[in-house]
Amino acid sequence: MLHIQFGEMENSNYGPDWFRANYDPQWFKEPFIQQMIKDVDSSEYIDGLVINSPVLGPIPPERLSGGVQTLVMIYEKPQLIFDATSCGGNCAKWLLEIGRQKDVTVNLNYLMKFEATPDFRVFINNENREITNIDDYITTAVKYV
C-alpha cells in the first residue's frame, strides 16, 4: 500500500540524488520501469544506459526527469522513504500502482492530485488511517500542506 506522510520528514531521501548515486542499470530492463519512463517522460529505453528522449535524443538515465528518478527509487528500494515532492501530477498514477504492488512510504509537501478510481487506497501516516476515496484524501491532505 502507498503510505503518505505530509510535511517535512527528517528521514526522507531526495529521489534524484539517491538515483544518480545508486541506480542499477539492470533496473531499466524491467517492463514496469520502461512503462513509467515512457508515460512520464515520453522516452523509451533502448539498451544498457541509453534512453531515447524525443526532446534530447539519446540520454543516460541521469538525464531522466526527477519524477521518474524518484519513482524508480521508490519501486526498487521500497524499504526507504523518498520525498515524492519532486514528482509532478503525471507521477500520481504510478505512485498508486507501486503502492498496489509493494508497501512503500513517501513524503509529500504538496497536495498531489490523484484520479478518483474505484480501487483508490492510500494510508495517511499523519492520521494513522487508510483513505479510500479522493474527497477524504483531499480533506485530510489540506490539513498538512
N, C-alpha and C positions, 0 to 999 in steps of 0.2 A: 504494500500500500504506500501511497505517497503521503509522507508526513511533512507538514509545513510549519516552520517556526517563523513568525513575523517579527520584524525588528532586528536590532543588532544582536549578533551572537559572537562570542569570543572564539569559539572553536570551529567556526565555519571556514572553509577554504575557498579561495578565489579560483574558479574553474580554469580560466585561460592560463594562469600561472602554473597550476598543477599539471595541466595538459602538456604545455610546452616542455616541462621538465620530466614528465613521467609516461607519456603515451607509448604504447607498444604498436609498432607497425602492423602486427598481426590483427589488431582490432578492426582494421579497415576492411578485412576480408569478410566480416560478419554482415550478412544481408540487412539486419536491423540497423546497423550503423550506416550502411550505404543508403538506406531509405531516409534516415534523418538528414544526412548530408544533402541528398537530392531535394528533399522537401524544404528544408530551412534555407540552404544556401544556393539552391538551383545548380548544384555542382555534382559531378559524377566521379566516383572512384575509378581510376584506371588500373593501376597496379603498383605494388611497392609503396613508395611515398609520393605518388603522383595522383593528383586530383585535378580534374578539368573544370575550371570555372568559366562560365560564359562571358564574364567581365574581364577576368585577369589572365585567362588562358591556363596553362599547366601551373599548378601551385603545389607546394608541400603542405602537409597537414597543419603546420604552424600558421598558415595564412587563412585557414577557415575562420568563420566568424566566432566571436567569443561565445555566442549562444550554442553553436554546435560543439565547440570545445568543451563547454560546461556539460552539455547533455551527454557527451561521450564519457566524461569522467564520472558523472552520476551513474551511468549504466555500468561502467566497468569497475567502479570502486564503490559499490553500494554501502559499504561499511563506514565510509567517510561522509561528512556533512559538507555540502557545497553551497555557496552563495549563488542562488539562481537569479539574482537581480540582473546579471549580465544577459539573461535570456529574455528576448522580446516575446511579444504575443504569439509569434509564429512557432515558438517552442512549447507553448502550453499543452497542446495535444500530445506531444512527445513526453512531457513530464508525466502526464496521466498514464500514458501507455507503459512507461518504465515502471510506474507505481503498480500497474496491473501485474507486471512480471516479477517485481522484486520489492522488498521493503527498503525504501530509501527515505532519507530526510534531507530537505533543502531549507535554506534560509531565504526569505523574501523580504524586501524592503519597499515593495510597491504592490498595488492590487493587480495581480496578473489576471487577465480576462480569460477564463476557461469557457468553453462552449458547454451549454446545457445538454447533457446526454443522459439516457436512462440509467447508465451504469456509472455515473459520476460518484466517486468516493475519494475523499481526502481526510486525513486526520490532522486537525489543527492542534499542535503541541501547546500553544499558549493557553488553550481552553481545555486541553486533555479530552477532546471529543472528536468523534467521527462526524463528518458532514457529508450528506448525500444529495444535496441539491444546491444549485447556484445561488438562490436567494439567501440561504443560510450562510453560504461561503462568503458572500459579499458583506452581509451584516456582521459577520464575525471578523473578517479581514479589516474592515474600516476602523475597527477599534484600535488596531495596532500599527497601521501605516499612515 
